[in-house]
Amino acid sequence: MSTSTNESLDFGHRVTGLIYHEFLRNMHEHLNPRNYFEIGTLHGVTLANAKCPSIAVDPVFRLQTDVMAEKPTCHLYQQTSDDFFAEQNLTELFGEPVDFAFLDGMHLFEFLLRDFINTEKQCENGSIIALHDCLPLDHYMTVRSPDDPIRLNTAYEGYWTGDVWKIVPALQKYRPDLSITVIDCVGTGLVLVTNLDPNSTVLADNSQVLVEDNAYDFGADRLHAYWNSVAITPAERLLDSASLAAKFRL
């Protein structure tokens, strides 16, 4: 298995779109989802964007903004996403399938894989799942441990995306039925996934293989290959209601 530590390339010049939480706010305003679910709330910036019934999961909430805003209901579950899904059913909590979800939990591939699998089960075909941190700006911020000394070499102080970027090629390989849009949102990209299938078991059936194949640090060469292979959509193309509705109609 490759564990190359070649000098990392800087991809910051290719991530120049709207700040990711501003893009998500734009989506809320123009698509008006029936409900909203998110994993990884922290200070509450992304949760505050929603005006619909919302559910948020985070092991340690550190809210610094008005997350209730105009929502009719907002439920906070201070626990891990694994525990949440073991105990709760989103469709039952909302009274309908999830319309819009944002997954920004633990920055490790296997965690995001589980969160995606569990969330998709509660969606319908036209629902949207947004994924954060899948366009890391250099190799150093992608290490699987935030305490890895290699991370200190990044030019982007404080950034740790972990290796959740691996979810994109995994979905492309195992779920070609999905519609995947990678957007150049500042700081580390945004991925929107739709054409969901709550009945699909492909990812769950192959999860052990996927985790075994990805549970180690990839070198700068693999990240460079990923950047060269993925099609990136400028955020500006999707900022108006007509563009968003045409591509992501709920």
Secondary structure, 3 states (H helix, E strand, C coil): CCCCCCCCCCCHHHCCCCEHHHHHHHHHHHHCCCCEEEECCCCCHHHHCCCCCEEEECCCCCCCCCCCCCCCCEEEECCCHHHHHHHCCHHHHHCCCEEEEEECCCCCHHHHHHHHHHHHCCEEEEEEEEEECCCCCCCHHHCCCCCCHHHHHCCCCCCCCCCHHHHHHHHHHHCCCCEEEEECCECCCEEEEECCCCCCCHHHHCHHHHHHHHCCCCCHHHHHHHHHHCCEECHHHHCCHHHHHHHCCC
